């Protein structure tokens, strides 16, 4: 037989097998659809179709990027599912999230698959978290409500494990961009959910936004705005890094959805923090900076037009009137005074993680958080704990700055500007909000930290070889 004849004969056989297989799959799908249609409602069919599409995309994603990438993406997306269950103890209750389940199963699989040997990179942001969590555990000894502190410490431990997993995954800049992509896409899905809530509200979308009734089951609008304020600059950086029109179109849509979510949140703090971060990060003269500034200005212009000429104009006027601003500022000042008084009474160990909400509820009847990063840690962890928290946050900032400065091309610089803007927005926003009091935000921040750390290493010039 001449060379290649076997392959030539086998090709039609493979083609016929594929044809038969495809016909069987199609026939089975038609039969299943006919059977389900008889008993199921159209809404259920649509839901099943969407679930099948998501499953198909997940399988394709896992085949292309690996099971670890699929797990990290699922961890980020699982925050949308919210609470799995609540654990009650001594009259108090702690929350278990779907993200906890995804993280636990993934870690168990990784440990079993590697013989309980996992090497975690010595990333600075991971190292800085360890003494902070150790001091947080020590502060539980003096907490007025230790169970509340334990529940918050559990969230920080989950965030640490997520950070370690993300750092192990981010072995190169491509994987770092994949982490950033999951953050931006998660933000866009949050925005889509908020849009559905607003437009299905009995009050109508305008009143729902005005009365801040666009909450999700697992987060209020101001908290959700914190996630979106990270997702927006990350999507902007990915848009600048994209080299093909498909990628640019994808990240432009994701960017617009994050912007829509921030508009629906009507969070003055998030909007001020985001705009300030974008101006500070993208305004300095460079091609990447000018392109990012142009896209941002266009989206902000569209947002202003929506507010000015659409049904949300009354929302803007109400949120910016003097009495509303004065009320917000006055409420913040009262919280800051209470946080400072709490610190002065407990300057060394503080009162324990999240126990400010317990003190606030006892004194004012309102269960709230300090709404300031430094005062919050001063009151809850004392001066040493606050310094450790500032050191940890400073580590994130230094890493983001290195990723910004060390980029060697315009595309890398656009991405570096995006992650730097995300950190600046986080730092500014947490001067008058407390988005860190939520496990979902902690996980997203850890994914951002791992991606930024890897970008800061990948963008740096290689060290000269020793002779």
C-alpha positions in Angstrom: 0.0 0.0 0.0 1.4 3.4 -0.9 2.3 5.8 1.8 -0.6 7.8 3.2 -3.2 5.4 1.9 -4.0 4.2 5.4 -4.6 7.8 6.5 -6.7 8.4 3.4 -8.9 5.4 4.1 -9.2 6.2 7.8 -10.3 9.8 7.1 -13.7 8.9 5.6 -14.3 6.4 8.5 -13.5 9.1 11.1 -15.8 11.5 9.2 -18.6 9.0 9.1 -18.2 8.3 12.8 -18.3 12.0 13.6 -21.4 12.3 11.5 -23.2 9.5 13.3 -22.1 10.8 16.6 -23.4 14.3 15.8 -26.7 12.9 14.5 -27.2 10.9 17.7 -26.5 13.9 19.9 -28.9 16.1 17.8 -31.6 13.4 18.0 -31.1 13.1 21.7 -31.3 16.8 22.2 -34.5 17.0 20.1 -36.1 14.2 22.1 -35.1 15.7 25.4 -36.4 19.1 24.4 -39.7 17.5 23.3 -40.0 15.6 26.5 -39.2 18.6 28.7 -41.5 20.9 26.7 -44.4 18.8 27.6 -44.0 19.3 31.4 -41.8 22.4 31.8 -42.6 26.1 31.5 -40.9 28.3 28.9 -39.0 30.1 31.7 -37.6 26.8 32.9 -36.5 26.0 29.4 -34.8 29.3 29.0 -33.0 28.8 32.4 -31.9 25.3 31.4 -30.6 26.7 28.1 -28.6 29.4 29.8 -27.3 26.8 32.3 -26.2 24.5 29.5 -24.5 27.4 27.7 -22.7 28.4 30.9 -21.6 24.8 31.4 -20.3 24.6 27.8 -18.4 27.8 28.2 -16.9 26.5 31.5 -15.8 23.3 29.9 -14.2 25.1 27.0 -12.5 27.5 29.5 -11.1 24.7 31.5 -9.8 22.9 28.4 -8.1 26.0 27.2 -6.7 27.4 30.5 -6.6 24.4 32.8 -8.6 23.3 35.8 -6.8 25.7 38.2 -7.9 28.6 36.0 -11.5 27.3 35.9 -11.4 27.0 39.7 -10.1 30.5 40.2 -12.8 31.9 37.8 -15.5 29.9 39.6 -14.3 31.3 42.9 -14.6 34.8 41.7 -18.0 34.2 40.1 -19.3 32.3 43.1 -19.6 35.5 45.1 -22.6 36.3 43.0 -24.4 33.3 44.6 -24.2 34.9 48.0 -24.9 33.0 51.2 -25.0 29.2 51.4 -26.2 28.9 55.0 -25.9 30.5 58.4 -24.3 28.9 61.5 -25.9 29.9 64.8 -24.0 29.7 68.1 -24.9 31.4 71.4 -27.5 33.6 69.9 -25.1 34.8 67.2 -24.9 33.6 63.6 -22.1 33.5 61.1 -22.5 33.2 57.3 -21.1 30.5 55.1 -20.9 31.6 51.4 -20.9 29.6 48.3 -17.4 31.0 47.8 -16.3 29.2 51.0 -17.5 25.9 49.5 -15.8 26.5 46.2 -12.6 27.5 47.9 -12.7 24.6 50.3 -13.3 22.0 47.6 -10.6 23.4 45.4 -8.0 23.5 48.2 -8.9 19.9 49.3 -8.5 18.7 45.7 -5.1 20.5 45.3 -3.8 19.1 48.6 -4.9 15.6 47.8 -3.5 15.8 44.3 -0.1 17.0 45.4 0.3 14.8 48.4 -0.4 17.7 50.8 2.6 19.6 49.5 1.8 23.0 48.1 4.5 25.6 47.5 3.1 29.2 47.9 5.1 32.1 46.4 6.6 34.6 48.9 4.5 37.5 47.6 4.9 40.6 49.8 1.1 41.1 50.1 0.8 37.6 51.5 3.6 38.0 54.0 2.1 41.3 55.2 -1.2 39.6 55.9 0.1 37.0 58.3 1.0 39.3 61.2 -2.2 41.3 60.7 -4.3 38.2 61.0 -2.2 37.0 64.0 -2.9 40.3 65.8 -6.5 40.1 64.9 -6.7 36.7 66.5 -5.0 38.1 69.7 -7.6 40.9 69.9 -10.4 38.4 70.3 -9.3 37.9 73.9 -10.7 41.4 74.8 -13.6 41.5 72.3 -17.0 42.3 73.8 -18.5 39.9 71.3 -15.9 37.2 70.3 -18.3 35.4 68.0 -18.6 38.5 65.8 -14.8 38.8 65.7 -14.4 35.1 64.9 -16.8 35.4 62.0 -14.9 38.4 60.6 -11.6 36.7 61.1 -12.9 33.7 59.2 -13.5 36.0 56.2 -10.0 37.2 56.4 -8.6 33.7 56.5 -10.7 32.8 53.5 -9.3 35.8 51.7 -5.7 34.7 52.7 -6.3 31.3 51.2 -7.8 32.8 48.1 -4.8 35.1 47.8 -2.4 32.2 48.1 -4.3 30.2 45.5 -4.3 33.2 43.1 -0.6 33.8 43.7 0.1 30.1 42.9 -1.9 30.4 39.7 -0.4 33.7 38.5 2.8 32.2 37.2 3.1 34.7 34.3 1.6 37.9 33.0 -1.0 36.0 30.8 -2.4 34.3 33.9 -2.3 37.6 35.7 -4.5 39.1 33.0 -6.8 36.1 33.3 -7.2 37.0 37.0 -8.0 40.6 36.1 -10.5 39.4 33.5 -12.4 37.4 36.1 -12.6 40.6 38.3 -13.9 42.7 35.5 -16.4 40.1 34.3 -17.6 39.5 37.9 -18.2 43.3 38.2 -20.2 43.3 35.0 -22.4 40.4 36.2 -23.0 42.3 39.4 -24.1 45.3 37.4 -26.4 43.2 35.3 -28.0 41.8 38.4 -28.4 45.3 39.8 -30.0 46.4 36.5 -32.5 43.5 36.7 -33.4 44.5 40.3 -33.8 48.2 39.3 -36.0 47.6 36.3 -38.2 44.9 38.0 -38.7 47.0 41.2 -42.4 47.9 41.9 -41.1 51.4 42.5 -39.7 51.8 39.0 -36.0 52.2 38.1 -35.8 55.9 39.0 -37.3 55.6 42.5 -35.4 52.3 43.1 -32.1 54.1 42.5 -33.3 57.3 44.4 -34.2 55.3 47.5 -31.2 53.0 47.1 -33.3 49.9 46.6 -31.0 48.3 44.1 -29.5 46.0 46.7 -28.6 42.4 46.0 -29.4 39.6 48.5 -25.7 39.5 49.6 -24.8 43.2 49.4 -26.1 46.7 49.7 -25.6 49.3 47.0 -22.6 51.1 48.6 -20.8 47.8 49.1 -21.5 46.7 45.5 -20.2 50.0 44.3 -16.9 49.2 45.9 -16.6 46.0 43.8 -17.6 48.0 40.6 -15.1 50.7 41.4 -12.4 48.0 41.2 -13.9 46.3 38.1 -14.1 49.5 36.1 -10.4 50.5 36.0 -9.4 46.9 35.6 -11.6 46.6 32.6 -10.2 49.9 31.3 -6.7 48.5 31.6 -7.6 45.3 29.8 -9.3 47.4 27.0 -6.0 49.3 26.5 -4.0 46.0 26.5 -6.2 44.3 24.0 -4.6 44.0 20.5 -7.6 42.7 18.5 -11.0 44.2 17.8 -12.8 41.2 19.5 -10.9 41.7 22.7 -11.5 45.5 22.6 -15.2 45.0 21.9 -15.5 42.5 24.8 -13.7 44.8 27.4 -15.6 47.8 26.1 -18.9 46.0 26.9 -17.6 44.9 30.3 -16.4 48.5 31.0 -19.8 49.9 30.1 -21.6 47.4 32.4 -19.4 48.3 35.3 -20.1 52.0 34.7 -23.8 51.2 34.6 -23.6 49.5 37.9 -21.9 52.4 39.5 -24.6 54.7 38.1 -27.4 52.5 39.5 -25.7 52.4 42.9 -25.9 56.2 43.2 -23.0 55.9 45.6 -21.4 59.4 45.9 -18.3 57.9 47.6 -17.7 55.3 44.9 -18.2 57.9 42.1 -15.9 60.4 43.7 -13.2 57.8 44.5 -13.4 56.3 41.0 -13.3 59.6 39.1 -10.4 60.9 41.3 -8.5 57.6 40.8 -9.0 57.8 37.0 -7.9 61.4 36.8 -4.8 60.8 38.9 -3.8 57.6 37.1 -4.7 58.3 33.4 -4.2 62.1 33.2 -0.4 62.2 33.0 0.8 62.4 29.5 1.4 59.2 27.7 -0.3 57.4 24.8 -1.8 54.8 27.1 -2.8 57.4 29.6 -4.4 59.6 26.9 -6.3 56.7 25.4 -7.6 55.6 28.8 -8.6 59.2 29.6 -10.4 59.5 26.3 -12.4 56.3 26.9 -13.2 57.3 30.5 -14.2 60.8 29.5 -16.6 59.3 26.8 -18.2 57.0 29.3 -18.5 59.7 31.9 -20.1 62.0 29.3 -22.6 59.3 28.5 -23.3 58.9 32.2 -23.8 62.6 32.7 -26.2 62.7 29.7 -28.2 59.8 31.2 -28.4 61.6 34.5 -29.2 65.0 33.0 -31.7 64.1 30.3 -33.0 60.7 31.5 -35.3 59.6 34.3 -32.4 59.6 36.8 -32.1 63.4 36.8 -34.2 63.7 39.9 -31.9 61.1 41.6 -28.9 63.3 40.9 -30.5 66.5 42.1 -31.7 64.8 45.3 -28.3 63.1 46.0 -26.4 66.4 45.5 -28.7 68.8 47.4 -27.2 70.4 50.4 -29.4 68.7 53.0 -28.5 65.2 51.7 -24.8 65.9 51.6 -24.9 67.5 55.0 -26.7 64.5 56.4 -24.1 62.1 55.0 -21.2 64.2 56.3 -22.8 64.5 59.7 -23.4 60.8 60.0 -19.8 60.1 59.0 -18.5 62.5 61.6 -20.5 60.8 64.3 -19.0 57.5 63.3 -15.5 58.9 63.3 -16.0 60.4 66.8 -17.2 57.0 68.1 -14.3 55.2 66.5 -11.8 57.6 68.0 -13.3 57.3 71.4 -13.3 53.5 71.2 -9.6 53.6 70.3 -8.8 56.0 73.1 -10.4 53.5 75.6 -8.6 50.5 74.0 -5.4 51.8 72.4 -3.4 48.5 72.5 -5.6 45.6 71.4 -8.8 47.5 70.4 -12.1 45.7 70.7 -11.8 43.0 68.1 -12.6 42.7 64.4 -16.0 44.0 63.4 -16.9 44.7 67.1 -17.3 48.4 66.2 -20.7 47.4 64.8 -21.6 45.8 68.2 -20.6 49.0 70.1 -22.5 51.2 67.6 -25.6 49.1 67.9 -25.5 49.3 71.7 -25.1 53.0 71.7 -27.1 54.2 68.8 -29.3 51.2 67.8 -27.7 51.1 64.4 -25.5 48.2 63.4 -22.9 49.9 61.2 -19.1 50.0 60.4 -16.6 52.8 61.0 -16.6 54.0 57.3 -12.9 54.8 57.5 -9.9 52.5 57.0 -7.5 53.9 59.6 -10.1 54.7 62.3 -11.7 51.3 61.8 -8.5 49.4 62.5 -7.5 51.8 65.3 -10.8 51.1 67.1 -10.9 47.4 66.4 -7.2 46.3 66.6 -5.5 49.2 68.5 -2.5 51.1 67.3 -0.3 48.0 66.5 -3.1 46.4 64.5 -3.8 49.6 62.6 -0.1 50.0 61.7 0.0 46.4 60.5 -3.1 47.1 58.3 -1.6 50.2 56.9 1.6 48.3 56.2 -0.4 45.6 54.3 -2.3 48.2 52.3 0.9 50.0 51.6 2.4 46.8 50.2 -0.5 46.6 47.8 0.1 50.2 46.7 3.8 49.7 46.2 3.2 46.6 44.1 0.6 48.4 42.0 3.0 51.4 41.5 5.8 49.0 40.4 3.4 47.4 37.9 2.6 50.9 36.6 6.1 52.1 36.3 7.9 49.0 35.1 5.8 48.5 32.0 7.9 48.4 28.8 5.2 48.8 26.1 2.1 51.0 25.6 -0.1 47.9 26.1 1.6 46.9 29.3 1.5 50.5 30.5 -2.3 50.7 29.9 -2.7 47.6 32.0 -0.4 49.0 34.7 -2.4 52.2 34.8 -5.6 50.2 35.2 -4.4 48.2 38.2 -2.9 51.4 39.7 -6.2 53.2 39.3 -8.0 50.2 40.9 -5.7 50.5 44.0 -6.1 54.3 44.2 -9.8 54.0 44.0 -9.8 51.4 46.7 -7.7 53.6 49.0 -9.8 56.7 48.4 -13.1 54.9 48.7 -12.2 53.4 52.1 -11.7 56.8 53.5 -15.4 57.3 53.8 -16.8 53.7 53.2 -15.8 50.4 54.7 -15.9 47.9 51.8 -13.4 45.6 53.5 -16.2 44.4 55.8 -17.4 41.8 53.3 -15.9 38.5 52.2 -16.8 39.1 48.5 -14.8 42.3 48.4 -11.9 40.7 50.2 -11.7 37.9 47.6 -11.8 40.3 44.7 -9.1 42.5 46.3 -6.9 39.4 46.8 -7.3 38.4 43.2 -6.3 41.9 42.2 -3.4 41.8 44.5 -2.1 38.5 43.1 -2.4 39.7 39.5 -0.8 43.1 40.3 2.1 41.3 42.1 2.8 39.1 39.1 2.6 42.0 36.6 5.1 43.9 38.7 7.5 41.0 38.4 6.8 40.2 34.7 7.1 43.8 33.6 10.4 44.4 35.4 13.5 44.1 33.2 15.4 40.8 33.7 18.4 40.8 36.0 21.8 40.5 34.3 23.3 37.1 34.4 26.2 36.5 36.7 29.6 35.8 35.1 
